[in-house]
Amino acid sequence: MESPNLPLPAFAEHRVARDRGSVYVRDFAGNGPAFVVLHGFPDDSHIYDLLIPHLVAAGRRVVAVDFLGFGGSDKPDGMQYSFPQQLGDLEAVVEALALDRIIPVGHDAGGPAAVNFALKHPERTSAVVLMNVFYGASPGLRVPELIELFSNRELRALALHFLQSPQQFAWLVDFQRNLLQHGLTDAQKVNYLDFLGPVIDNNFRQQPSAAVAFAQMTSQLHEEIAANTARLVDFRRSDVPVQLVWGNADPYLHVSVAHHIQSQARKATLHAVDAGHWPQIDAAGEVARIMLDAH
C-alpha cells in the first residue's frame, strides 16, 4: 500500500547564473551527498514534489533544478536550448551551491544530463539514479506520439502549428496523457491527473512559456540518442554505481530499456515498481525507500 502524500518541506531558493539567464533551484536542507533531481520534457522539477518529502524526512538534502526554459528558470529570447546546455546547467548548480559530491537523479529526458555528469565528473558523483529515462539506442525504446511528432524534423511545420494554437496543443497533450495512464491503478490515475496535469499545464500556460524549450529539445532527441550511443564505451568503463528505479507499466520507456541500460553498466541495480512513466509520482514512498536503502 503506497503511503499518503506528504507536505513539501521548507526550502531555500537560488538563481544560478548562466551565460544567458538564470536557473531556478529549490534547495531542501539535509545531509549526505545531495540528490540533485532533474526533469525531462514537457515538465519541470515539481514532478519530484511527492518524492522529496520522503527523502528530506530521512535527513537527506535534495536540490531540485529547473533547466533553462522550463519551470521557474529564465527563458531568454533567442535562446538555443540543447542537451549539452542542460549538462552545463547541472554543472553550474553544483558549482554555485558548492556541492562536493552529488547523486544526480534523472527522469525521462533528464537521463542524459545525469549520466553524462557522472562520466565527466566521476570524482563528484556518488551514484546515479535513473527513472524511466532514455540514454543511448535500446531495442525496447519507444517514443511517445507527442514527442515523436516534435522530434520529426520533416513534420516541424505541423508541430509548430500545434504550438501556436493553445487549444490544439492542449488536445495533443490530453491525447498523450490518456495513453500514459494505461496500466495504472485507479488510485494512481487520480493522483496522476490531479498532480501531474497542473505541473505540465502550468509549464505551458505561464508567460513566457516552456513551449520554445520543449520544441527545441524534442527536435534534438534522435541526435542525442545517437551521441549517447557513441558514449556507451565510456559508460561501460565507469565505476559510478547506477540505480535504475523503473515504473513497469510505462508503455513507451518499457522496462526492457532499463534492462538494456543495466546490461551496459559495470555497477547497476534495477528495481521495477508498480508504476507508470513517473514512478516518483505513482509510488513516491516506495521509490524513496529504494533510493534511501542504497544511498
Sequence and secondary structure as in RCSB ss.txt:
>XXXX:A:sequence
MESPNLPLPAFAEHRVARDRGSVYVRDFAGNGPAFVVLHGFPDDSHIYDLLIPHLVAAGRRVVAVDFLGFGGSDK
PDGMQYSFPQQLGDLEAVVEALALDRIIPVGHDAGGPAAVNFALKHPERTSAVVLMNVFYGASPGLRVPELIELF
SNRELRALALHFLQSPQQFAWLVDFQRNLLQHGLTDAQKVNYLDFLGPVIDNNFRQQPSAAVAFAQMTSQLHEEI
AANTARLVDFRRSDVPVQLVWGNADPYLHVSVAHHIQSQARKATLHAVDAGHWPQIDAAGEVARIMLDAH
>XXXX:A:secstr
           EEEEEE SSSEEEEEEE  EEEEEEEE  SS  GGGGTTTHHHHHHTTEEEEEEE TTSTTS  
 TT    HHHHHHHHHHHHHHTT SSEEEEEEETTHHHHHHHHHH GGGBS EEEEEE  S  TTB   HHHHHH
H GGGHHHHHHHHH HHHHHHHHHHHHHHHTTT  HHHHHHIIIIIHHHHHHHHHSSS SHHHHHHHHHTHHHHH
HHHHHTHHHHHH  S EEEEEETT SSB HHHHHHHHHH SSEEEEEES  S HHHHTHHHHHHHHHHH 
